[in-house]
Amino acid sequence: MQVSRRFIRAVREAPVRQYLIAHAAGLHPSTLSRILNGIDDVRENDRRVLAVARVLKLRPAECFRAADSSVLVPDAGKGDQNAG
């Protein structure tokens, strides 16, 4: 599980500095930095992320995304069978 792009953008674009957001959420600023940069693993409904979400007035559903949310690319070998 990772934090969502929406969560990261909300923290980075907040009108106050990140260390103030971290302190208001009860976190050390370096903990917030590690979460934003993907260094610390987060779990679904991680209390640290939810605390920051409360400070920024975000809904919990806006804070998380699956770690394997990759783009699916169709197999190149299985093109249109009717072409030709």
HELIX and SHEET records of a PDB file:
HELIX    1   1 ARG A    5  ARG A   12  1                                   8    
HELIX    2   2 GLN A   18  ALA A   24  1                                   7    
HELIX    3   3 PRO A   29  LEU A   36  1                                   8    
HELIX    4   4 ARG A   47  LEU A   56  1                                  10    
HELIX    5   5 PRO A   60  GLU A   62  5                                   3    
SHEET    1   A 2 GLN A   2  VAL A   3  0                                        
SHEET    2   A 2 PHE A  64  ARG A  65 -1                                        
END                                                                             
